[in-house]
């Protein structure tokens, strides 16, 4: 939950979206475009949006910054300098701020990584997805397995001691052994953090439009791969702290933890979302509209144009459900005493005895005053959460 730190300022996470890709992957539903020539125009608009929000952030100090995409590693050294100077000029920064940048192996280089480290970036998230070259080609990635290994080595030479890899399972045509081999490759590289996501086929993607022609693994294979992931990561010295995230001790993503612990974060750029000032809001997935609005001084903007795709005040009656859904994504789960202290309600009474069903089925466990989902429970977490917050 949000707290004021010793300096008197409230902590805040900042997410900056870089909506550009060299080529769009056929599985990806994140907002991005193949128009890198517009990066300079976009940075102008993004810096203007920072200036607009800076006054409302005066009571805050940034303790995390996450630059995601898209493919942020498409930015040039000059563009990186411009972007990060804008952050420094518009926000108060914590001395121990976690600064994460997403990079793709095909567009990252030793020179660029060294430049990012000199600018104050201290954490990298590398979009590996697989160490199988055949699968990488099938899912539209532009890099090879060897290039992933080289990128990790280049990150180390640049001075990074906090590196995360993204991997995927449940890919079309992927055999379990291919996923397990990729996990072993990641462990061998000794990265500090691992995010492993099962492919979710979204309807508005090339994969989604393939329908039944897409050769996906069955549900049992998906489940077996997830359970093996949890077991193999633990044996390799990584602790699971969220459904899809694993870290060495002390290396959990501080920024992403804000999302799951109801801390405040501000997201800027098209498609970015925020939980800020007791409001949840997001911006439209439209680069052209975004640049047209923020690319000019405030006095020249159309007052009738709204770039918000969603906006809602966090109503008191909704807050407990948000807390339950997000807390149970974490392996540490939900503390009933903390829930009662914050909301003045009894979690066990609210759930109408449903908890015992999941405990008996091995989908949940109780440790003291905490309820946690087990790895098997995480496999069906959406159904469990929907049941537990059905309080009407």
C-alpha positions as CSV (number, residue, x, y, z in Angstrom):
1,X,0.0,0.0,0.0
2,X,1.1,3.6,-0.5
3,X,3.2,5.2,2.2
4,X,5.2,8.4,2.7
5,X,8.9,7.7,3.0
6,X,11.4,9.2,5.3
7,X,12.0,12.1,3.0
8,X,8.3,13.2,3.3
9,X,7.6,12.3,-0.4
10,X,5.4,9.5,-1.5
11,X,7.0,6.8,-3.7
12,X,5.9,6.6,-7.3
13,X,6.7,4.3,-10.2
14,X,6.9,5.7,-13.7
15,X,6.3,3.7,-16.9
16,X,7.2,5.1,-20.3
17,X,5.9,3.4,-23.3
18,X,8.0,3.2,-26.5
19,X,5.5,2.1,-29.2
20,X,7.9,1.1,-31.9
21,X,9.1,-2.2,-33.3
22,X,11.4,-3.2,-36.2
23,X,8.8,-5.8,-37.0
24,X,5.6,-6.8,-35.2
25,X,5.5,-10.3,-33.8
26,X,2.5,-12.3,-34.9
27,X,1.6,-13.2,-31.2
28,X,1.9,-9.7,-29.8
29,X,-1.1,-7.7,-28.7
30,X,0.9,-4.9,-27.0
31,X,0.5,-1.6,-28.8
32,X,3.4,-0.8,-31.2
33,X,3.9,0.3,-34.8
34,X,6.6,-0.3,-37.4
35,X,7.3,3.5,-37.9
36,X,10.7,4.1,-36.3
37,X,11.1,7.3,-38.3
38,X,8.5,8.9,-36.0
39,X,10.6,8.4,-32.8
40,X,11.8,12.0,-32.6
41,X,8.3,13.3,-33.0
42,X,7.0,10.9,-30.4
43,X,9.7,11.8,-27.9
44,X,8.7,15.5,-28.3
45,X,5.1,14.5,-27.4
46,X,6.1,12.2,-24.5
47,X,8.3,15.0,-23.0
48,X,5.4,17.4,-23.2
49,X,3.1,14.8,-21.4
50,X,5.8,14.5,-18.7
51,X,5.7,18.3,-18.3
52,X,1.9,18.2,-18.0
53,X,1.9,15.6,-15.2
54,X,4.9,17.0,-13.4
55,X,2.9,19.5,-11.2
56,X,0.7,16.7,-9.9
57,X,3.8,14.7,-8.9
58,X,5.4,17.3,-6.7
59,X,4.5,15.3,-3.6
60,X,6.2,12.2,-5.0
61,X,9.7,10.8,-5.5
62,X,10.3,8.3,-8.3
63,X,11.7,5.1,-6.9
64,X,11.2,3.0,-10.0
65,X,11.3,3.8,-13.7
66,X,10.4,1.2,-16.4
67,X,10.9,1.9,-20.1
68,X,8.9,-0.7,-22.1
69,X,7.5,-1.3,-25.5
70,X,7.5,-2.0,-28.2
71,X,11.2,-2.1,-28.5
72,X,12.9,0.7,-26.5
73,X,16.4,-0.5,-27.8
74,X,15.5,1.0,-31.1
75,X,16.3,4.5,-29.6
76,X,19.6,6.0,-30.5
77,X,22.1,7.3,-27.9
78,X,20.9,10.9,-28.6
79,X,17.3,9.9,-28.1
80,X,18.1,8.0,-24.9
81,X,19.8,11.1,-23.5
82,X,16.9,13.3,-24.5
83,X,14.3,10.9,-22.8
84,X,16.2,10.3,-19.6
85,X,17.1,14.0,-19.2
86,X,13.3,14.7,-19.5
87,X,12.7,12.4,-16.6
88,X,15.3,14.1,-14.4
89,X,13.9,17.5,-15.3
90,X,10.3,16.8,-14.5
91,X,10.4,14.5,-11.5
92,X,12.2,14.1,-8.2
93,X,14.3,10.9,-8.2
94,X,15.3,8.6,-5.4
95,X,19.0,7.9,-5.1
96,X,18.4,4.1,-5.2
97,X,15.9,4.2,-8.0
98,X,15.4,1.0,-10.0
99,X,15.7,1.9,-13.7
100,X,14.6,-0.8,-16.1
101,X,14.8,-0.8,-19.9
102,X,13.4,-3.5,-22.1
103,X,15.8,-4.5,-24.9
104,X,15.6,-7.0,-27.8
105,X,18.8,-8.9,-28.7
106,X,18.5,-7.9,-32.4
107,X,18.6,-4.2,-31.7
108,X,20.8,-4.1,-28.6
109,X,24.5,-3.6,-28.9
110,X,27.5,-3.5,-26.6
111,X,27.9,0.3,-27.3
112,X,24.2,1.0,-26.6
113,X,24.2,-1.1,-23.4
114,X,27.3,0.7,-22.1
115,X,25.6,4.0,-22.9
116,X,22.5,3.1,-21.1
117,X,24.5,2.1,-18.0
118,X,26.3,5.4,-18.0
119,X,23.0,7.2,-18.2
120,X,21.9,5.5,-14.9
121,X,19.9,2.5,-16.2
122,X,20.6,-0.3,-13.7
123,X,18.3,-3.2,-14.8
124,X,17.7,-4.8,-18.2
125,X,14.8,-6.9,-19.3
126,X,15.8,-8.9,-22.4
127,X,13.1,-10.3,-24.7
128,X,14.6,-13.7,-25.4
129,X,11.3,-15.8,-25.6
130,X,13.2,-19.0,-26.6
131,X,16.7,-20.5,-27.2
132,X,15.4,-22.6,-30.1
133,X,16.2,-21.0,-33.5
134,X,13.4,-22.8,-35.3
135,X,10.8,-21.5,-32.7
136,X,12.3,-18.0,-32.8
137,X,11.7,-17.9,-36.5
138,X,8.2,-19.3,-36.2
139,X,7.1,-16.6,-33.8
140,X,8.6,-13.8,-35.8
141,X,11.6,-12.9,-33.7
142,X,14.5,-11.3,-35.4
143,X,17.3,-12.7,-33.3
144,X,19.0,-16.0,-32.8
145,X,19.7,-18.0,-29.6
146,X,23.4,-17.1,-30.0
147,X,22.5,-13.5,-30.1
148,X,20.6,-13.8,-26.7
149,X,23.8,-15.3,-25.1
150,X,25.9,-12.5,-26.6
151,X,23.5,-9.8,-25.3
152,X,23.7,-11.1,-21.8
153,X,27.5,-11.2,-22.0
154,X,27.5,-7.7,-23.4
155,X,25.3,-6.5,-20.6
156,X,27.7,-7.9,-18.0
157,X,30.6,-6.1,-19.8
158,X,28.6,-2.9,-19.7
159,X,28.3,-3.2,-15.9
160,X,24.8,-4.6,-15.4
161,X,24.4,-6.8,-12.4
162,X,20.6,-7.1,-12.7
163,X,19.4,-8.8,-15.8
164,X,16.1,-10.4,-16.5
165,X,15.1,-12.7,-19.4
166,X,11.6,-13.2,-20.9
167,X,10.7,-16.7,-22.0
168,X,7.5,-18.2,-23.5
169,X,5.9,-21.6,-23.4
170,X,2.8,-23.0,-25.1
171,X,4.1,-21.8,-28.4
172,X,2.8,-23.3,-31.7
173,X,4.6,-26.5,-32.5
174,X,6.7,-26.2,-29.3
175,X,7.6,-29.5,-27.6
176,X,8.0,-29.6,-23.8
177,X,11.7,-30.5,-24.2
178,X,12.3,-27.3,-26.2
179,X,10.9,-25.2,-23.4
180,X,12.9,-27.1,-20.7
181,X,16.1,-26.7,-22.7
182,X,15.4,-22.9,-23.0
183,X,15.0,-22.8,-19.2
184,X,18.3,-24.5,-18.7
185,X,20.0,-22.1,-21.1
186,X,18.6,-19.2,-19.1
187,X,19.8,-20.7,-15.8
188,X,23.3,-21.3,-17.3
189,X,23.5,-17.6,-18.1
190,X,23.0,-16.9,-14.4
191,X,20.6,-14.0,-14.9
192,X,19.1,-12.5,-11.8
193,X,15.5,-12.6,-12.9
194,X,13.3,-14.7,-15.2
195,X,9.8,-14.0,-16.5
196,X,8.1,-16.9,-18.2
197,X,4.7,-16.5,-19.9
198,X,2.4,-18.9,-21.5
199,X,1.2,-17.8,-24.9
200,X,-2.2,-16.3,-24.8
201,X,-3.6,-16.0,-28.3
202,X,-5.3,-12.7,-28.8
203,X,-8.0,-12.4,-31.5
204,X,-6.6,-9.3,-33.1
205,X,-3.2,-10.7,-33.9
206,X,-2.0,-12.8,-36.9
207,X,-1.9,-15.9,-34.7
208,X,-5.4,-15.1,-33.4
209,X,-6.7,-14.9,-37.0
210,X,-5.3,-18.4,-37.8
211,X,-7.9,-20.0,-35.5
212,X,-7.7,-23.8,-35.3
213,X,-5.0,-23.9,-37.9
214,X,-2.5,-22.7,-35.2
215,X,-0.9,-25.9,-33.8
216,X,-1.1,-25.1,-30.1
217,X,-0.2,-27.6,-27.3
218,X,-3.2,-29.0,-25.4
219,X,-4.2,-27.9,-21.9
220,X,-2.4,-30.9,-20.2
221,X,0.9,-30.1,-21.9
222,X,0.5,-26.4,-21.0
223,X,-0.1,-27.3,-17.3
224,X,2.8,-29.8,-17.3
225,X,5.2,-27.1,-18.7
226,X,4.1,-24.6,-16.1
227,X,4.5,-27.0,-13.2
228,X,7.9,-28.0,-14.5
229,X,8.9,-24.3,-14.8
230,X,8.1,-23.7,-11.1
231,X,10.0,-26.8,-10.0
232,X,13.1,-26.2,-12.3
233,X,13.4,-22.5,-11.3
234,X,13.3,-23.4,-7.6
235,X,16.0,-26.1,-8.1
236,X,18.1,-23.5,-9.9
237,X,18.0,-21.1,-7.0
238,X,15.2,-18.8,-8.2
239,X,12.2,-18.1,-5.9
240,X,8.8,-17.6,-7.5
241,X,7.2,-14.4,-6.3
242,X,4.4,-14.0,-8.8
243,X,2.5,-16.2,-11.2
244,X,5.0,-15.8,-14.0
245,X,8.0,-14.2,-12.3
246,X,11.1,-15.8,-10.6
247,X,14.1,-14.1,-9.1
248,X,17.2,-14.7,-7.1
249,X,16.9,-13.4,-3.6
250,X,16.6,-9.6,-3.5
251,X,16.1,-9.3,-7.3
252,X,12.4,-9.2,-7.7
253,X,11.2,-6.4,-10.0
254,X,10.5,-3.5,-7.7
255,X,8.5,-1.7,-10.4
256,X,6.3,-4.7,-11.3
257,X,5.6,-5.3,-7.6
258,X,3.9,-1.9,-7.5
259,X,1.2,-3.2,-9.9
260,X,0.5,-6.2,-7.6
261,X,0.6,-4.4,-4.2
262,X,-1.6,-1.4,-5.1
263,X,1.2,1.1,-5.0
264,X,0.9,4.2,-7.2
265,X,2.4,4.3,-10.7
266,X,2.1,6.7,-13.6
267,X,2.1,5.4,-17.2
268,X,2.8,7.8,-20.0
269,X,2.5,7.2,-23.8
270,X,-0.2,5.6,-25.9
271,X,-1.7,2.5,-24.4
272,X,0.0,3.2,-21.0
273,X,-2.1,2.7,-17.8
274,X,-1.9,4.3,-14.4
275,X,-3.0,3.8,-10.8
276,X,-2.4,7.3,-9.5
277,X,-4.2,9.7,-7.2
278,X,-6.9,7.2,-6.3
279,X,-7.7,6.8,-10.0
280,X,-7.1,4.2,-12.7
281,X,-6.8,5.5,-16.2
282,X,-5.3,4.6,-19.5
283,X,-4.5,6.3,-22.9
284,X,-5.7,5.4,-26.3
285,X,-3.7,3.0,-28.6
286,X,-3.2,5.6,-31.3
287,X,0.2,7.1,-31.9
288,X,-1.1,9.6,-34.5
289,X,-3.7,11.0,-32.1
290,X,-1.2,11.1,-29.2
291,X,1.4,13.0,-31.2
292,X,-1.2,15.4,-32.6
293,X,-2.4,16.3,-29.0
294,X,0.9,16.3,-27.0
295,X,3.1,17.4,-29.9
296,X,2.0,21.0,-29.6
297,X,1.9,23.5,-26.7
298,X,-1.1,23.2,-24.3
299,X,-2.7,26.4,-25.7
300,X,-2.9,24.9,-29.2
301,X,-4.6,21.6,-28.1
302,X,-8.1,20.7,-28.9
303,X,-10.0,20.9,-25.5
304,X,-12.6,18.6,-26.8
305,X,-10.2,15.8,-27.6
306,X,-9.7,13.2,-24.9
307,X,-6.9,10.7,-25.1
308,X,-8.2,8.6,-22.3
309,X,-9.3,5.1,-23.2
310,X,-10.5,4.5,-19.6
311,X,-10.9,6.4,-16.4
312,X,-12.4,5.5,-13.1
313,X,-12.2,6.6,-9.5
314,X,-11.2,3.7,-7.2
315,X,-14.5,3.5,-5.3
316,X,-14.2,2.3,-1.6
317,X,-16.5,-0.7,-2.4
318,X,-14.2,-1.8,-5.2
319,X,-10.9,-1.6,-3.3
320,X,-11.2,-4.9,-1.4
321,X,-11.7,-6.9,-4.6
322,X,-8.8,-5.2,-6.3
323,X,-6.7,-6.1,-3.2
324,X,-7.7,-9.8,-3.3
325,X,-7.1,-10.2,-7.1
326,X,-3.7,-8.6,-7.0
327,X,-2.5,-10.1,-3.7
328,X,-3.3,-13.6,-4.8
329,X,-1.1,-13.2,-7.9
330,X,1.8,-13.2,-5.5
331,X,3.2,-16.3,-3.9
332,X,3.1,-14.6,-0.5
333,X,-0.6,-14.4,-1.0
334,X,-3.1,-12.4,1.1
335,X,-2.8,-11.7,4.8
336,X,-6.2,-11.8,6.5
337,X,-5.0,-9.6,9.4
338,X,-3.8,-6.9,6.9
339,X,-7.0,-7.2,4.9
340,X,-9.1,-6.7,8.1
341,X,-6.9,-3.7,9.2
342,X,-7.2,-1.9,5.8
343,X,-10.8,-2.6,5.0
344,X,-12.5,-3.4,8.3
345,X,-13.9,-6.7,6.9
346,X,-13.2,-10.4,7.5
347,X,-11.8,-12.0,4.4
348,X,-12.8,-15.5,5.5
349,X,-16.4,-14.4,6.1
350,X,-16.6,-12.6,2.8
351,X,-15.6,-15.7,0.8
352,X,-18.5,-17.6,2.3
353,X,-16.5,-20.8,3.1
354,X,-15.2,-21.2,-0.5
355,X,-11.6,-21.2,0.8
356,X,-11.9,-24.7,2.2
357,X,-12.8,-26.1,-1.2
358,X,-9.5,-24.8,-2.7
359,X,-7.5,-25.8,0.4
360,X,-8.8,-29.4,0.2
361,X,-8.1,-29.5,-3.6
362,X,-4.5,-28.4,-3.1
363,X,-5.1,-25.3,-5.1
364,X,-4.5,-23.0,-2.0
365,X,-2.5,-23.3,1.2
366,X,-2.8,-21.5,4.5
367,X,0.4,-20.3,6.3
368,X,-0.5,-18.6,9.5
369,X,-2.8,-15.7,8.6
370,X,-2.0,-15.9,4.9
371,X,-3.8,-17.6,2.1
372,X,-1.7,-18.4,-1.0
373,X,-2.3,-20.1,-4.3
374,X,-0.1,-23.2,-5.1
375,X,1.4,-23.7,-8.5
376,X,-1.6,-25.8,-9.4
377,X,-3.8,-23.1,-8.2
378,X,-2.0,-20.5,-10.3
379,X,-3.0,-22.6,-13.4
380,X,-6.7,-21.9,-12.7
381,X,-6.3,-18.6,-10.8
382,X,-8.8,-16.6,-12.9
383,X,-11.6,-18.9,-12.0
384,X,-10.6,-19.0,-8.3
385,X,-10.3,-15.2,-8.1
386,X,-13.7,-14.7,-9.8
387,X,-15.3,-17.0,-7.3
388,X,-13.6,-15.5,-4.2
389,X,-14.6,-11.9,-5.0
390,X,-18.2,-12.8,-5.9
391,X,-19.5,-11.1,-2.7
392,X,-23.0,-9.9,-3.8
